[in-house]
């Protein structure tokens, strides 16, 4: 097993656009900045009720996805190189929330990917209930410390994170809805990790910027944040949301590359000739004793292994080389 020295999370609303999601996963932008986890809101759901992914990533859907795929608003993609022993999905009975828990020497991190409806507080209420029902599990860790992160599209406006001078955003209803979110965040013990005033959304009609997407982290975990910022240069095709990059000083276990012999590419005619050379002439004496049998078997195995080392090419196998 290997160990990465930090955990990088990319979050973005891709507006259900296949072109935007294809562009994100097929470009080298994720590889160039070593992204470990992608938290998408409003992913593109296409063939067979599945979203667009790539062989380098393991897809994590909401618990209720197969019950009603058209209601799925979220997708988490985890780098296939990250050891599957270091993370697991927690059941959450909503199509608007995915929960994944990572564990390492520093403790455990529970990541919530959230899509919050702009008209109702149903998702916020579910988050409140989930935390109250699972408080001990979420806030305590047998090793190290327990951390929580909420990322997603919260569809809420408030002077606390939006531009305070943009008064058009702060209607009485908008403030009341945002304060419901703030109360839950305070109850859970989270702080806003994405600095106030950074916009993440450009309105498709007015072209005015605001902040619909947010990041909240356990207040005691703020010192683990290396960076948290919107990437204006990586907006993506046709989407009106900026991606948000968060890097955490949390090492994560990875699966190391292993070397295997690739027997599919062997020239078997050459292999047999080489093996015959290692075996030498056929012994004339018969095998009578156990000792003679053991010596012949040892010589045969040595000849086979020497031929494999010389004639069978070696290939690297990583977690993303083959996935069922």
C-alpha positions in Angstrom: 0.0 0.0 0.0 1.1 3.6 -0.7 0.1 6.9 0.9 -0.8 10.2 -0.6 0.1 13.2 1.5 -3.2 15.1 0.9 -6.8 14.6 -0.2 -8.1 16.7 -3.1 -11.8 17.2 -3.7 -13.3 18.7 -6.8 -17.0 19.7 -6.6 -19.2 21.1 -9.4 -22.7 21.3 -10.7 -22.6 20.2 -14.3 -26.3 21.0 -15.1 -27.1 17.5 -16.3 -25.0 18.2 -19.4 -23.2 15.2 -21.0 -20.8 17.4 -22.9 -19.7 19.2 -19.7 -19.2 15.9 -17.8 -17.4 14.3 -20.8 -15.1 17.3 -21.0 -14.3 17.2 -17.3 -13.5 13.5 -17.2 -11.7 13.2 -20.5 -9.4 16.3 -20.1 -6.2 16.2 -18.2 -7.2 19.0 -15.7 -8.1 16.5 -13.0 -4.9 14.5 -13.4 -2.7 17.7 -13.5 -3.9 18.8 -10.1 -4.1 15.2 -8.6 -7.8 15.1 -7.8 -8.9 12.2 -5.6 -12.6 12.8 -5.3 -15.1 14.4 -7.6 -18.4 15.5 -6.1 -20.9 16.3 -8.9 -24.3 17.9 -8.5 -26.9 17.4 -11.3 -24.8 14.8 -13.2 -25.7 13.6 -16.6 -27.7 10.4 -16.3 -27.6 8.5 -19.7 -27.6 4.9 -20.8 -29.1 2.3 -18.5 -29.7 4.8 -15.8 -26.0 5.3 -15.4 -23.9 8.5 -15.4 -20.8 9.3 -17.5 -17.6 8.0 -15.9 -14.2 6.8 -16.8 -12.0 3.8 -16.0 -9.9 5.8 -13.6 -12.9 6.4 -11.3 -15.2 4.4 -9.2 -18.8 5.7 -9.3 -20.8 6.2 -6.1 -24.6 6.9 -6.6 -27.2 7.8 -4.0 -28.5 4.9 -2.0 -31.9 5.2 -3.7 -30.6 5.7 -7.3 -31.8 2.4 -8.7 -35.3 2.9 -7.2 -35.8 6.1 -9.3 -32.8 7.1 -11.4 -34.5 10.2 -12.9 -34.5 11.8 -9.4 -30.7 11.3 -8.9 -29.1 14.7 -8.4 -25.7 13.6 -7.3 -22.6 11.5 -8.2 -19.3 10.9 -6.4 -16.3 9.6 -8.3 -13.4 8.3 -6.4 -10.0 7.7 -7.9 -9.6 4.0 -8.5 -6.0 4.2 -7.2 -7.4 4.9 -3.7 -7.6 1.7 -1.7 -11.2 0.5 -1.4 -10.3 -0.6 2.2 -9.9 3.1 3.1 -13.5 4.2 2.2 -17.1 3.1 2.3 -20.5 4.5 1.5 -23.0 5.1 4.2 -26.7 4.6 3.5 -28.8 7.8 3.2 -32.4 7.4 2.0 -32.5 10.4 -0.3 -31.6 11.0 -4.0 -30.2 14.4 -3.0 -27.5 13.2 -0.6 -24.5 10.8 -0.9 -22.4 10.0 2.1 -18.9 8.5 1.9 -16.6 7.9 4.8 -12.8 7.8 4.5 -10.5 6.3 7.2 -6.8 6.6 7.8 -4.2 7.1 10.5 -5.6 10.6 11.2 -9.1 9.3 11.9 -12.2 9.4 9.7 -13.7 11.9 7.3 -17.4 11.8 6.5 -18.0 13.5 3.2 -21.6 14.7 2.3 -22.4 15.5 -1.3 -25.6 17.6 -1.2 -28.1 19.0 -3.6 -30.6 21.2 -1.8 -33.8 22.2 -3.6 -34.2 25.9 -4.1 -37.9 25.9 -3.1 -38.0 23.5 -0.1 -36.0 22.5 3.1 -36.6 18.8 2.8 -32.9 18.0 2.3 -31.9 20.2 5.1 -34.4 18.5 7.4 -33.0 15.1 6.4 -29.5 16.2 7.1 -30.6 17.4 10.6 -32.3 14.1 11.4 -29.4 12.0 10.0 -26.9 13.8 12.2 -29.0 13.5 15.3 -29.6 9.8 14.7 -25.9 9.1 14.0 -24.2 11.7 16.2 -21.9 9.3 18.1 -20.7 7.6 14.9 -20.1 10.9 13.0 -18.4 12.8 15.8 -16.1 10.1 17.3 -13.3 8.0 15.9 -11.5 5.0 17.5 -8.3 6.3 15.9 -7.4 10.0 15.5 -10.2 12.6 15.1 -13.5 12.6 13.3 -14.1 15.1 10.5 -17.2 16.1 8.5 -17.4 18.0 5.2 -20.6 19.2 3.5 -20.1 20.1 -0.2 -22.7 20.8 -2.8 -25.2 23.1 -4.4 -27.3 24.5 -1.5 -29.3 27.0 -3.5 -29.3 29.6 -0.8 -28.4 33.3 -0.7 -27.1 35.1 2.4 -24.8 38.1 3.1 -22.6 35.7 5.1 -21.3 34.2 1.8 -22.8 36.3 -1.1 -21.7 39.8 -2.0 -23.4 41.9 0.8 -23.9 44.8 -1.6 -26.0 42.7 -4.0 -29.4 43.4 -2.3 -31.5 41.8 -5.1 -30.5 38.4 -3.6 -31.7 39.1 0.0 -35.4 38.9 -0.1 -37.2 38.0 3.2 -37.9 34.5 1.9 -34.3 34.0 0.8 -32.9 35.1 4.1 -35.3 32.9 6.0 -34.4 29.8 3.9 -30.7 30.5 4.3 -31.0 30.9 8.1 -32.5 27.4 8.3 -29.3 26.1 6.6 -27.1 28.2 8.9 -28.9 26.9 12.0 -28.3 23.3 10.9 -24.6 24.0 10.1 -24.2 25.5 13.6 -25.9 22.6 15.3 -23.6 20.1 13.6 -20.6 22.2 14.4 -19.4 23.2 10.9 -17.7 26.3 9.6 -17.7 27.7 6.1 -14.4 26.6 4.4 -14.9 28.5 1.1 -14.1 32.1 2.0 -17.0 34.6 2.0 -17.6 36.6 -1.1 -16.3 34.1 -3.6 -19.0 33.6 -6.3 -19.7 30.2 -7.9 -22.7 30.7 -10.1 -23.4 32.9 -13.1 -27.1 33.4 -13.8 -27.9 32.2 -17.4 -30.1 35.3 -18.2 -28.9 38.2 -16.1 -25.2 37.1 -16.2 -25.0 38.2 -12.6 -22.7 36.2 -10.2 -23.8 34.8 -6.9 -23.0 31.9 -4.5 -25.2 28.8 -4.7 -22.4 26.3 -4.0 -20.7 26.0 -0.7 -18.3 24.0 1.5 -18.7 23.4 5.2 -16.3 21.6 7.5 -16.1 20.6 11.1 -14.8 23.7 13.0 -12.1 21.7 14.7 -10.9 20.5 11.2 -10.2 24.0 9.7 -6.5 23.7 10.3 -6.5 20.6 8.0 -7.6 22.8 5.0 -4.7 23.6 2.7 -6.9 25.5 0.2 -10.5 26.0 -0.8 -11.3 28.2 -3.7 -13.5 28.5 -6.9 -11.6 27.8 -10.1 -12.8 30.5 -12.5 -10.5 29.2 -15.3 -12.1 25.7 -15.3 -15.8 26.5 -15.6 -16.5 23.8 -18.2 -18.7 23.6 -21.3 -22.1 25.3 -21.0 -22.4 25.0 -17.2 -23.2 28.1 -15.2 -21.4 26.8 -12.0 -17.7 27.1 -11.2 -15.8 24.1 -9.8 -14.6 24.4 -6.2 -11.3 22.8 -5.3 -10.6 21.8 -1.7 -7.3 20.3 -0.6 -6.9 18.7 2.9 -3.9 17.8 4.9 -5.1 14.2 5.1 -3.1 11.4 3.8 -5.0 8.7 2.0 -4.1 5.1 1.4 -3.5 4.0 -2.2 -3.0 0.7 -3.9 0.5 0.2 -5.2 1.3 -0.8 -8.8 2.2 -4.5 -9.1 4.2 -6.2 -11.8 2.8 -9.3 -13.5 4.0 -11.5 -16.3 1.9 -11.1 -19.4 1.5 -14.6 -20.9 -0.8 -13.3 -23.7 2.1 -11.7 -25.5 4.5 -14.7 -25.3 6.0 -16.2 -28.5 5.4 -19.8 -27.5 7.7 -21.3 -30.2 10.7 -19.3 -28.8 9.5 -20.2 -25.3 9.6 -23.9 -26.0 13.0 -23.7 -27.6 14.4 -21.8 -24.6 12.8 -24.2 -22.1 14.3 -27.2 -23.9 17.7 -25.6 -23.6 17.3 -25.1 -19.9 16.1 -28.6 -19.4 19.0 -30.2 -21.2 19.1 -33.7 -22.5 16.6 -36.2 -21.1 18.1 -38.2 -18.2 18.7 -41.8 -18.9 18.3 -43.2 -15.4 14.8 -44.0 -14.1 13.3 -42.4 -11.0 13.2 -44.9 -8.3 13.5 -43.1 -5.0 11.7 -40.1 -3.5 15.0 -38.1 -3.5 15.4 -38.6 -7.3 11.8 -37.5 -7.8 12.3 -34.3 -5.7 15.6 -33.5 -7.6 13.8 -33.9 -11.0 10.9 -31.7 -9.9 13.3 -29.0 -8.6 15.2 -29.0 -11.9 12.0 -28.8 -13.9 10.7 -25.9 -11.9 14.0 -24.0 -12.1 14.0 -24.5 -15.9 10.4 -23.2 -16.2 11.0 -20.2 -14.0 14.2 -19.2 -15.8 12.4 -19.4 -19.1 9.5 -17.3 -17.8 12.0 -14.6 -16.5 13.7 -14.5 -19.9 10.8 -14.8 -22.3 7.6 -13.6 -20.7 7.1 -9.8 -20.8 6.2 -7.9 -17.6 3.3 -5.5 -17.3 2.1 -3.2 -14.6 -1.3 -3.8 -12.9 -2.9 -0.9 -11.1 -6.4 -0.7 -9.6 -7.6 1.1 -12.8 -6.1 -1.5 -15.2 -9.0 -3.8 -14.7 -12.4 -3.2 -13.0 -15.4 -5.4 -12.9 
